[in-house]
Amino acid sequence: MSQLVNSGGAGERRLTSAEFQQLAAVPAAVEWFANIDNPRTRRAYQNDLEDFCSFVGLTAADEFRAVTRAHVLAWRAQLETRGLAGATIRRKLAALASLFDHLLENNAVAGGNPVHGVKRPKIETNEGKTPALGDDQAKLLLDAPDTETVKGLRDRAILAVLLYHGLRREEAVRLTMSDLLERRGIKHLRVHGKGGKIRFLPLHPVAAERIYAYLERDSGRAPSPGPLFRSIRGKTTGAGVTANGLYTVVAHWAQAAGIEVDGLGVHGLRATAATNALEHDADIAKVQMWLGHANISTTRLYDRRGQRPEDSPTYKVKY
């Protein structure tokens, strides 16, 4: 105890008695909100909880004790009548459930979580439904950009990163120079995925060659760490390529290569990489980690090996 009391230096500011009491009285709901690290998640959850409080009529933190499952069911019904998407309703219910889990852990409410048992709407997902490119199409796309200009070299590197690593659009645009690193003597990409999760992917030799060819020609790059893929034209020159800019890169070179696939975008290249890896017998659990999927059921949506005629049980029947 004495170590705790005497650990601070004489010049360090300490809490006054009033400040200590104020922090001790911080409601558990406020504490839960402060622990949400992702700013986008924090804003979304704030709006979700304000929505619920407004619907139920809560004005103070201690009033959460009176919330029952009936209140949550009524709120869900109201969300549905407003025509909100299933994914939005699921997120709102998830925010409320997370809050009540925290309140229960801190004895701020009694009983169970009123959100548990409330049926959440099924949501349609495009994961796994995006048409994947065939091998020949992928090769055409990889070779479509020129090798003479900085833009061509940059786009060749972008397409290689997408097709050889299956990154999401947001993950690709977040890449910085410091995300090119070496682990155990092997070049890796550090990928900043959903929910702040980081994964390390070995850098494919083709992608590595194209990235360093691009960096060598991009002579205007500042020495300090910055975005890996930079904008080249217009007012954003030097800034990182945007998510929309990445979509434009894919669409432009797909058209130049004569590839006609409805709705092809960055996600289509992710689907191509996932499908190709599974087609070549990559372990599905490793593909899950590679893609950054929280649930392996999402990865299975890309596993189209069962659709190959040659793998049909028809050819396994013998008499």
Secondary structure, DSSP 8 states (H G I E B T S, - for coil): -HHHHH-S-TTS----HHHHHHHHT--HHHHHHHT---HHHHHHHHHHHHHHHHHHT--SGGGGGG--HHHHHHHHHHHHHTT--HHHHHHHHHHHHHHHHHHHHTTSS-S--TTTT---------TTTS----HHHHHHHHT-S-SSSHHHHHHHHHHHHHHHH---HHHHHH-BGGGEEEETTEEEEEEE-GGG-EEEEE--HHHHHHHHHHHHH-TT--SS--BSSB--SGGGTTSB--HHHHHHHHHHHHHHTT---TT-SHHHHHHHHHHHHHHTT--HHHHHHHHT-SSHHHHHTT--GGG-GGGSGGGG---
